[in-house]
Amino acid sequence: MAAGPGLEGRAAPLVLTLELDGNAFACLDALRRRFFPPDRNLVPAHVTLFHQLPGDRARDIKALLKVMADKRRPIEVAVAEVKGLDRGVADFLRSAGLSALRDELAAEWGPWLSEQDRAGFRPHVTVQNKVDAAEARRTQALVAAELRLRAVTGIGLHLWRYRAGPWEHVQLFRFR
């Protein structure tokens, strides 16, 4: 796929997410569709590993992702906490295996990382954002009471191209 023009005339940036098992994705995406403001819900539920990788390095990024995915088995991830954000709610995740993978990738891509991607990794799925604080508190209580999902499985790495709206699928790298 050819890299199209992105922000400031450069190739559009890439986003890397963890691909979740089907049941976990269905549960978390249903929560996101239920609580996320519809006019702002442009992408499905996701766990972002990197927010802004350089689009003009897509070939190098894909080569490393293939190597990393080929040597990994699916990653078990605990759903640790439903937490309120300033104006939303997220399901925070915990996994030593996921953190190790993310650290490995960050070490390889260090010079390319944005300030946001260098700031640390707190894996989560945002189920609501950009609402007032009272609505966020109500949603947090509902999700905490209703969510039965205690663990998810990461089954691969999903690379997307950011297009200032819905993301464009680039490639899925499944773990072995």
ZIBELUR-V32207 format. One record per residue. N is the residue number from 1. RES is the residue in one small letter. PHI is phi in whole degrees, 0 to 359 (NA if undefined). OMEGA is omega in degrees with one decimal (999 if undefined). Layout:
n = [N & N]
res = [RES & RES]
phi = [PHI & PHI]
omega = [OMEGA & OMEGA]
//
This chain:
n = [1 & 2 & 3 & 4 & 5 & 6 & 7 & 8 & 9 & 10 & 11 & 12 & 13 & 14 & 15 & 16 & 17 & 18 & 19 & 20 & 21 & 22 & 23 & 24 & 25 & 26 & 27 & 28 & 29 & 30 & 31 & 32 & 33 & 34 & 35 & 36 & 37 & 38 & 39 & 40 & 41 & 42 & 43 & 44 & 45 & 46 & 47 & 48 & 49 & 50 & 51 & 52 & 53 & 54 & 55 & 56 & 57 & 58 & 59 & 60 & 61 & 62 & 63 & 64 & 65 & 66 & 67 & 68 & 69 & 70 & 71 & 72 & 73 & 74 & 75 & 76 & 77 & 78 & 79 & 80 & 81 & 82 & 83 & 84 & 85 & 86 & 87 & 88 & 89 & 90 & 91 & 92 & 93 & 94 & 95 & 96 & 97 & 98 & 99 & 100 & 101 & 102 & 103 & 104 & 105 & 106 & 107 & 108 & 109 & 110 & 111 & 112 & 113 & 114 & 115 & 116 & 117 & 118 & 119 & 120 & 121 & 122 & 123 & 124 & 125 & 126 & 127 & 128 & 129 & 130 & 131 & 132 & 133 & 134 & 135 & 136 & 137 & 138 & 139 & 140 & 141 & 142 & 143 & 144 & 145 & 146 & 147 & 148 & 149 & 150 & 151 & 152 & 153 & 154 & 155 & 156 & 157 & 158 & 159 & 160 & 161 & 162 & 163 & 164 & 165 & 166 & 167 & 168 & 169 & 170 & 171 & 172 & 173 & 174 & 175 & 176]
res = [m & a & a & g & p & g & l & e & g & r & a & a & p & l & v & l & t & l & e & l & d & g & n & a & f & a & c & l & d & a & l & r & r & r & f & f & p & p & d & r & n & l & v & p & a & h & v & t & l & f & h & q & l & p & g & d & r & a & r & d & i & k & a & l & l & k & v & m & a & d & k & r & r & p & i & e & v & a & v & a & e & v & k & g & l & d & r & g & v & a & d & f & l & r & s & a & g & l & s & a & l & r & d & e & l & a & a & e & w & g & p & w & l & s & e & q & d & r & a & g & f & r & p & h & v & t & v & q & n & k & v & d & a & a & e & a & r & r & t & q & a & l & v & a & a & e & l & r & l & r & a & v & t & g & i & g & l & h & l & w & r & y & r & a & g & p & w & e & h & v & q & l & f & r & f & r]
phi = [NA & 285 & 282 & 275 & 295 & 238 & 290 & 56 & 79 & 273 & 301 & 304 & 295 & 252 & 241 & 245 & 235 & 275 & 279 & 265 & 300 & 303 & 294 & 296 & 300 & 300 & 296 & 289 & 290 & 297 & 297 & 297 & 293 & 288 & 250 & 281 & 305 & 305 & 288 & 249 & 271 & 263 & 226 & 288 & 305 & 201 & 245 & 280 & 266 & 219 & 273 & 206 & 266 & 291 & 299 & 283 & 251 & 305 & 298 & 295 & 297 & 296 & 298 & 292 & 297 & 298 & 300 & 296 & 291 & 296 & 259 & 241 & 268 & 308 & 252 & 280 & 227 & 274 & 274 & 273 & 195 & 267 & 233 & 283 & 258 & 306 & 227 & 185 & 218 & 221 & 265 & 274 & 244 & 219 & 195 & 297 & 296 & 292 & 297 & 296 & 298 & 297 & 297 & 299 & 295 & 298 & 295 & 290 & 256 & 321 & 296 & 270 & 288 & 287 & 303 & 299 & 283 & 275 & 286 & 121 & 234 & 232 & 298 & 197 & 242 & 280 & 257 & 204 & 204 & 62 & 238 & 285 & 300 & 295 & 296 & 298 & 296 & 298 & 296 & 302 & 297 & 297 & 295 & 300 & 284 & 265 & 290 & 258 & 288 & 248 & 211 & 228 & 239 & 277 & 250 & 173 & 242 & 245 & 259 & 233 & 252 & 279 & 237 & 57 & 175 & 301 & 282 & 254 & 300 & 252 & 195 & 252 & 247 & 280 & 290 & 281]
omega = [178.8 & 177.1 & 178.7 & 179.3 & -178.4 & -179.1 & 177.2 & 175.2 & 178.5 & 174.2 & -179.1 & -178.8 & 179.6 & 176.8 & 177.6 & 178.9 & 172.9 & 175.0 & -177.8 & 174.2 & -172.3 & -178.9 & 179.3 & 179.9 & -178.3 & 179.9 & -176.4 & 178.7 & 176.1 & 176.6 & -179.2 & 179.3 & -179.8 & -170.0 & -177.5 & 177.7 & -172.7 & -178.3 & 179.2 & -176.6 & -173.4 & -178.9 & 179.3 & 176.2 & -175.5 & 172.6 & -177.1 & 173.8 & 176.7 & -175.3 & -172.1 & 173.9 & -175.5 & -179.4 & -179.3 & 175.3 & -175.3 & -177.8 & 179.1 & -179.8 & 180.0 & 179.4 & 179.6 & 179.8 & 177.5 & 179.1 & -178.0 & -178.6 & -178.0 & -177.8 & -176.8 & 170.0 & 175.8 & -174.4 & 176.1 & -175.8 & 177.9 & 169.8 & -167.6 & -170.7 & 168.6 & -171.2 & 174.6 & 171.7 & 178.2 & -176.5 & -178.9 & -176.1 & 176.6 & 171.8 & -178.5 & -173.2 & 178.0 & 177.7 & 176.8 & -180.0 & 178.9 & 178.8 & 178.8 & 177.7 & -179.2 & 177.8 & 178.0 & 179.2 & 179.8 & 178.4 & 179.1 & -172.4 & -174.3 & -177.2 & -176.7 & -168.8 & 175.0 & 176.7 & 179.6 & -178.3 & 175.1 & -171.7 & -179.4 & -173.4 & 174.9 & -173.1 & -178.9 & 171.0 & 178.3 & 178.8 & 176.6 & 177.6 & 174.5 & 173.0 & 179.2 & -173.4 & -179.4 & 178.2 & 178.6 & 178.6 & 177.6 & -179.3 & 179.4 & 179.8 & 178.9 & -177.7 & 178.8 & -179.4 & -172.3 & -173.1 & 179.4 & -178.4 & -179.7 & 179.6 & 175.4 & 177.0 & 172.7 & -174.8 & 178.7 & 178.7 & -176.0 & 179.8 & -177.3 & 171.8 & 179.9 & -178.2 & 179.2 & -179.5 & 175.8 & 178.4 & 178.8 & 178.5 & 174.1 & -178.6 & 174.7 & 179.1 & -177.0 & 172.7 & -176.8 & 999]
//
